[in-house]
Amino acid sequence: MRIVKVVLAFIIVCILAGIGFLYLAPEKAAKLAIDMERKRSGLTLKEINLPGELHYVYLEGGKGEPLVLLHGFGANKDNFIRVARFLTPHYRVIIPDHIGFGESGHPQDADYSAGVQAVRQSGSEL
């Protein structure tokens, strides 16, 4: 009976510690969860600097034909990390943050409209 009480006390302490961590350090808890999901999906964080002082941050992982996942406005690359684990065994998955979103550059004078973002992503003019 004593072992059951010790195990139960240990479980309660772990739950309280987890709740305390979430309450006292929510940003660190979220970053830890995102990092774990990225690893589970086989994604690596990468960065590239392009002409015009454009700094792109993206996730990449997997093997096979390339598959680029583009997030919508108000989102970022990490919106795809859970689904990416089903894609990385079959595709080389590339998930960029658009300029002005997530960890990519946020130039002050940049145009963030959909058409301009499409031109940036494609590397050519529409």
N, C-alpha and C positions, 0 to 999 in steps of 0.2 A: 504494500500500500504506500510505503514511503517513496518508492521509485516513481509511482504514478504522480504523487504530489510534486516531486522534483521536476519531472518532465512537464507537467502542467504549468508549474511556475516558470520554467524556462521558455515555454511557448508564449506565455503571457508577457514576459519581459521582452521577447523578440518582437511581438506585435506592437507593444508600446514603444519600443525603440524605433521601429519602422514608421509609426505614426508621428513620433517626435521628429524624425529625420525629414519627413514630408512637410511637417509644419514649420520647422526651423530653417530648413534649407530647400525650399521648393524648386529653385532653379537648378541646384546641383542634382536633386532627385530626378528632374526632368531630363537633364543632360545625361545622367547615368542610364536612364531608360532608353533614350534615343541611341546612345552609343551601343547598348546591348542589342537593340533591334538591328542596327546597321551591321554589327558583327554577325548576327544570326542570319542576315540576308546575304552575307559575303560582300558587302559594299565597303569601299575605301574612300575616304575624303580626299579630294584632289583640288588643286588650284591652278589657274593659268592666267597670265596677264596678256592681253591683246592690245593692239595699237589703239590709240585714243584713250589711254588710261582706263581701259575696261578690265576689271578684275572679276573673273568668274570663279565660283566655287561650285564643285559638283561631286556627285557620288558615282563610283564606277565599280562594277564587279561582274563576275560571271564569265562565260565563254560562249562562243558561237557568233552568229550574226549580230551586228549591233542593233540595239533597240533603245531609242531615246524617249524618255518620259518627260513631258513638259507640264509643269503645274500651271494652274490658273491664277488669276489676279487675287491677291490676298492670301496666297498659300506659299509654300516653299518646298524644296526637294524632299524634306523628311515626311511629307504626306504620302510618299510612295514606299517607304521602307518596309512596311508590313507585307505588301503585295509583291515586292521585289524578290523575296525569298523563293517565290514560286516561279520566277522568271529567270533568275541567275543560273539555274542548272541548264537552261536551254539557249540563253542569249547573253551577249555582252551588254549589260544594262548601263546606260549613262543617264544620270538625272541631274541636270544643272539647276541652279538657282538663277532665275532671270536677273538681269541688271536691275537694281533697285529693290530686290527681294532677298530674304534670308541672309546668307553670309556673303553674297556677291557684293560688288561695289555699289555704292549709292551716290553717283555723281549728282551734285546739286543742280546743275543746269541741264540735266539729261531729260529727254522726252521719254516718258514711260507708257505711251499709248500702245495699243495692241499692234498696230501696223508697224511702228518703229521696232517694237520688241521682236516681231516676226522677221524683220530685216536683219536685226542683230543675230538672231538664232540661226538664220540660214546662211549668213555671210554674204548675201547678195541683195541687190535692190529689187523691190517688187515692181 
